[in-house]
Amino acid sequence: MRKLLFLFLTATYLPLMIHAQEIIPLYKDSIPGALPAKIELPDLTIYLPKDVKHPTTGILIIPGGGYGFVSSTKEGSEIASYFAKKGVAAFVLKYRLPSDATMRDKKTGPIQDAQRALQIIRLNAEKWGVDNSKIGVIGFSAGGHLASTLGTHFNKSFITKDATTSLRPDFMILVYPVITMKKELTHAGSRMNLLGKAATEEDVNYFSNEEQVTPTTPPTYLTHAGDDKVVSVQNSIAFYQALLKNHVSAEMLLVPQGDHGFIFQIKQEEYMDPIFLWMRKGGWLDE
């Protein structure tokens, strides 16, 4: 476990890979819900594929970190580079971490940033050669919670939006995700950072995303290790069951071993190839 934690922290603080073409701020003017405090500004790092047929698929990448840090390399830039090499336009989100010191309602800061990122991708789809009907999201760990929040709460806009720009991702990929905020199953650190010590029953239910699935939730791919000691595999199972109950197309790949953050220990193609296969089957990726 110590070795795994070392790998997480090392990967987080390594410099971003050089393949990014551009980094843009999420907000040009004021940041919604922000308090007048010094904060690290949220942004979007763009990785566009070369020599591919346009328009292409787009993917919003949300790294994990327990809502306490952003694992920006292994679950961000390296994933984006791999997607771009396979012909997918990738966008890595650096979202604000929930904090009472920097935002009026820390519960909504991350989802505001995720919605804004998706909005930016949709508004610039033609410019970046992206098919506006094939824009998905992939999230890891607590980033999986934020991704699944994006995919289950899109009917409520936490940002200023126009009437025509959809905030619903076309598909979701959740990798060892935190899904629920219920004490018996959640990742305690993620819950504490997002909801605080005095979380209300209403907030717990609202951000327990297995409770928010509807028939309009995007098709979803989940993968998780059965021996995950940080985020129980039951998070993915609960979400999968909710998807099935609501007749949402879903696929789940459970691996017996690997613990939390298993992508840190294996070759990228070992976990990415099944994702690309699922994307092709769903029509979000050309053969």
C-alpha positions as CSV (number, residue, x, y, z in Angstrom):
1,M,0.0,0.0,0.0
2,R,2.9,2.4,0.8
3,K,4.4,1.6,-2.6
4,L,1.0,2.4,-4.3
5,L,0.7,5.7,-2.4
6,F,4.3,6.6,-3.5
7,L,3.3,5.9,-7.1
8,F,0.2,8.1,-6.8
9,L,2.1,11.0,-5.4
10,T,5.1,10.7,-7.7
11,A,2.8,10.6,-10.8
12,T,0.9,13.6,-9.6
13,Y,3.8,15.9,-9.3
14,L,5.7,14.9,-12.5
15,P,5.7,17.6,-15.2
16,L,3.0,17.4,-17.8
17,M,3.9,15.6,-20.9
18,I,4.9,17.7,-23.9
19,H,2.1,16.5,-26.2
20,A,-0.4,19.1,-25.1
21,Q,-1.1,21.7,-27.8
22,E,-2.8,24.3,-25.6
23,I,-3.9,25.1,-22.0
24,I,-6.9,27.3,-21.6
25,P,-8.6,28.8,-18.5
26,L,-12.2,27.5,-17.8
27,Y,-13.4,31.0,-17.1
28,K,-12.6,34.3,-18.8
29,D,-14.0,36.5,-16.1
30,S,-15.3,35.7,-12.6
31,I,-15.3,32.1,-11.4
32,P,-18.8,31.0,-10.2
33,G,-19.2,30.7,-6.5
34,A,-15.6,31.7,-5.8
35,L,-14.7,33.7,-2.7
36,P,-12.0,36.4,-2.8
37,A,-9.2,34.1,-1.9
38,K,-6.1,33.0,-3.7
39,I,-6.9,29.8,-5.6
40,E,-5.3,27.7,-8.3
41,L,-7.3,28.6,-11.4
42,P,-9.1,25.7,-13.1
43,D,-8.2,25.0,-16.7
44,L,-8.4,22.6,-19.6
45,T,-5.4,21.0,-21.4
46,I,-6.0,20.1,-25.0
47,Y,-4.5,17.1,-26.8
48,L,-5.6,16.9,-30.5
49,P,-4.8,13.9,-32.7
50,K,-2.9,14.3,-35.8
51,D,-3.5,13.0,-39.3
52,V,-7.0,11.6,-38.5
53,K,-10.3,11.9,-40.3
54,H,-12.5,14.7,-38.8
55,P,-14.7,15.1,-37.0
56,T,-13.4,12.8,-34.4
57,T,-14.5,11.6,-30.9
58,G,-13.8,13.8,-28.0
59,I,-13.1,12.8,-24.4
60,L,-13.1,14.9,-21.2
61,I,-10.6,13.4,-18.7
62,I,-11.1,13.9,-15.0
63,P,-8.2,12.7,-12.8
64,G,-8.7,11.4,-9.3
65,G,-7.1,12.5,-6.0
66,G,-9.9,12.1,-3.3
67,Y,-11.0,15.7,-3.9
68,G,-7.8,16.6,-2.1
69,F,-5.4,16.8,-5.1
70,V,-5.5,16.2,-8.8
71,S,-3.6,13.2,-10.1
72,S,-2.7,15.0,-13.3
73,T,-0.1,12.7,-14.9
74,K,-1.0,9.0,-14.8
75,E,-4.7,9.8,-14.7
76,G,-4.4,12.9,-16.9
77,S,-1.7,13.8,-19.4
78,E,-0.6,10.2,-20.1
79,I,-4.2,9.0,-20.7
80,A,-4.8,12.1,-22.9
81,S,-1.6,11.3,-25.0
82,Y,-2.8,7.7,-25.4
83,F,-6.3,8.8,-26.6
84,A,-4.7,11.3,-29.0
85,K,-2.4,8.6,-30.5
86,K,-5.6,6.6,-31.1
87,G,-7.3,9.4,-32.9
88,V,-9.4,10.8,-30.1
89,A,-9.3,14.5,-29.1
90,A,-8.6,14.5,-25.3
91,F,-9.2,17.3,-22.8
92,V,-7.7,17.1,-19.3
93,L,-9.6,19.0,-16.6
94,K,-7.8,20.6,-13.7
95,Y,-10.8,21.3,-11.5
96,R,-11.1,23.3,-8.2
97,L,-10.8,21.3,-5.1
98,P,-13.7,21.7,-2.7
99,S,-12.8,24.2,0.0
100,D,-14.8,26.5,2.3
101,A,-12.0,29.0,2.1
102,T,-12.3,29.5,-1.7
103,M,-15.9,28.9,-2.6
104,R,-19.4,29.7,-1.2
105,D,-20.6,26.1,-1.6
106,K,-17.7,23.7,-1.9
107,K,-20.1,20.9,-2.9
108,T,-20.8,22.5,-6.2
109,G,-17.3,23.9,-7.2
110,P,-16.1,20.7,-8.9
111,I,-19.3,20.0,-10.9
112,Q,-19.3,23.7,-12.0
113,D,-15.9,23.1,-13.5
114,A,-16.8,19.8,-15.1
115,Q,-19.9,21.3,-16.7
116,R,-17.9,24.3,-17.9
117,A,-15.3,22.0,-19.4
118,L,-17.9,20.0,-21.3
119,Q,-19.5,23.3,-22.4
120,I,-16.2,24.6,-23.8
121,I,-15.6,21.4,-25.7
122,R,-19.0,21.5,-27.3
123,L,-18.8,25.2,-28.2
124,N,-15.4,24.6,-29.8
125,A,-16.1,21.2,-31.4
126,E,-15.9,22.4,-35.0
127,K,-12.7,24.4,-34.3
128,W,-11.1,21.3,-32.8
129,G,-12.4,18.8,-35.3
130,V,-14.6,17.1,-32.7
131,D,-18.0,15.4,-33.5
132,N,-20.5,17.1,-31.1
133,S,-22.5,13.9,-30.9
134,K,-19.5,11.8,-29.6
135,I,-18.1,13.7,-26.6
136,G,-17.7,11.5,-23.5
137,V,-16.1,11.7,-20.1
138,I,-13.6,9.4,-18.3
139,G,-13.0,9.7,-14.6
140,F,-10.7,8.0,-12.2
141,S,-11.4,7.4,-8.5
142,A,-12.8,10.6,-7.1
143,G,-12.6,11.9,-10.6
144,G,-15.0,9.0,-11.4
145,H,-17.4,10.5,-8.8
146,L,-17.1,13.9,-10.6
147,A,-17.6,12.2,-14.0
148,S,-20.6,10.3,-12.8
149,T,-22.0,13.5,-11.2
150,L,-21.7,15.1,-14.6
151,G,-23.5,12.2,-16.2
152,T,-26.4,12.1,-13.6
153,H,-26.9,15.7,-12.8
154,F,-26.9,17.3,-16.3
155,N,-30.5,18.4,-16.0
156,K,-29.4,21.0,-13.5
157,S,-27.0,23.7,-14.7
158,F,-24.5,24.8,-12.1
159,I,-23.1,27.3,-14.6
160,T,-24.5,29.9,-16.9
161,K,-25.5,28.2,-20.2
162,D,-27.4,28.8,-23.3
163,A,-30.4,26.7,-24.2
164,T,-28.8,24.8,-27.0
165,T,-25.6,23.5,-25.5
166,S,-26.1,20.1,-23.8
167,L,-24.3,19.4,-20.5
168,R,-24.9,15.7,-20.9
169,P,-21.9,13.6,-21.9
170,D,-22.6,11.2,-24.7
171,F,-21.0,8.3,-22.8
172,M,-19.1,7.7,-19.6
173,I,-16.1,5.6,-18.6
174,L,-15.5,5.2,-14.9
175,V,-12.3,3.7,-13.6
176,Y,-12.3,2.4,-10.0
177,P,-14.8,5.2,-9.3
178,V,-16.1,6.6,-6.0
179,I,-19.8,6.6,-6.7
180,T,-21.6,6.9,-3.4
181,M,-21.4,9.2,-0.4
182,K,-23.1,6.8,1.9
183,K,-20.9,6.1,4.9
184,E,-21.0,2.3,4.7
185,L,-19.6,2.3,1.2
186,T,-18.0,5.6,0.3
187,H,-14.3,6.7,0.3
188,A,-14.2,8.6,3.6
189,G,-11.6,11.1,2.4
190,S,-13.6,12.0,-0.7
191,R,-16.8,12.4,1.3
192,M,-15.1,14.6,3.9
193,N,-13.5,16.8,1.3
194,L,-16.6,17.2,-0.8
195,L,-19.4,17.3,1.9
196,G,-17.6,18.1,5.1
197,K,-18.1,16.8,8.6
198,A,-21.7,17.9,8.9
199,A,-23.1,16.4,5.7
200,T,-26.8,16.4,5.5
201,E,-28.9,13.4,4.5
202,E,-30.1,15.4,1.5
203,D,-26.5,16.2,0.4
204,V,-25.4,12.6,0.9
205,N,-28.3,11.3,-1.2
206,Y,-27.9,14.0,-3.9
207,F,-24.2,13.1,-4.4
208,S,-24.7,9.4,-4.1
209,N,-24.8,9.0,-7.8
210,E,-26.2,5.4,-7.8
211,E,-29.4,7.1,-6.5
212,Q,-29.5,9.7,-9.3
213,V,-29.4,7.3,-12.3
214,T,-32.4,7.7,-14.7
215,P,-33.2,6.3,-18.2
216,T,-31.4,9.3,-19.7
217,T,-28.1,8.6,-18.0
218,P,-25.4,8.1,-20.6
219,P,-24.2,4.6,-21.6
220,T,-21.4,3.7,-19.2
221,Y,-18.3,1.5,-19.0
222,L,-17.0,0.6,-15.6
223,T,-13.8,-1.1,-14.5
224,H,-12.6,-1.9,-11.0
225,A,-10.4,-4.3,-9.0
226,G,-12.1,-6.7,-6.7
227,D,-9.5,-6.4,-4.1
228,D,-9.6,-2.5,-4.0
229,K,-8.9,-1.6,-0.4
230,V,-9.4,2.2,-0.9
231,V,-12.6,2.4,-2.9
232,S,-14.7,-0.7,-2.6
233,V,-15.7,-2.4,-5.8
234,Q,-19.2,-2.2,-4.5
235,N,-19.3,1.4,-5.7
236,S,-19.1,0.2,-9.3
237,I,-21.4,-2.7,-8.7
238,A,-24.1,-0.4,-7.2
239,F,-23.8,2.0,-10.2
240,Y,-24.0,-0.8,-12.6
241,Q,-27.1,-2.2,-11.0
242,A,-28.7,1.2,-11.1
243,L,-28.0,1.5,-14.8
244,L,-29.5,-1.9,-15.5
245,K,-32.6,-1.0,-13.4
246,N,-33.1,2.1,-15.6
247,H,-32.4,0.2,-18.8
248,V,-29.2,2.2,-19.5
249,S,-26.6,0.4,-21.7
250,A,-23.7,-0.6,-19.4
251,E,-20.6,-2.8,-19.4
252,M,-18.5,-3.6,-16.4
253,L,-15.0,-5.2,-16.4
254,L,-14.0,-6.4,-12.9
255,V,-10.4,-7.6,-12.4
256,P,-9.6,-9.9,-9.4
257,Q,-6.4,-8.1,-8.3
258,G,-4.8,-4.8,-8.7
259,D,-6.1,-2.8,-5.6
260,H,-6.8,0.9,-6.1
261,G,-5.1,2.7,-8.9
262,F,-4.3,-0.6,-10.8
263,I,-3.5,1.4,-13.9
264,F,-0.3,2.6,-12.2
265,Q,1.0,-1.0,-12.2
266,I,0.2,-2.3,-15.7
267,K,0.7,-1.3,-19.3
268,Q,-1.7,1.2,-20.7
269,E,-3.0,-1.1,-23.5
270,E,-4.1,-3.7,-20.9
271,Y,-6.9,-1.5,-19.6
272,M,-7.3,0.9,-22.5
273,D,-7.9,-1.8,-25.2
274,P,-11.1,-3.0,-23.6
275,I,-12.3,0.7,-23.4
276,F,-11.6,1.2,-27.1
277,L,-13.4,-2.0,-27.9
278,W,-16.5,-0.8,-25.9
279,M,-16.3,2.6,-27.6
280,R,-16.3,1.0,-31.0
281,K,-19.2,-1.2,-30.2
282,G,-21.1,1.8,-29.0
283,G,-20.5,3.7,-32.2
284,W,-18.3,6.4,-30.5
285,L,-15.1,5.3,-32.2
286,D,-14.5,4.3,-35.8
287,E,-13.0,1.0,-36.6
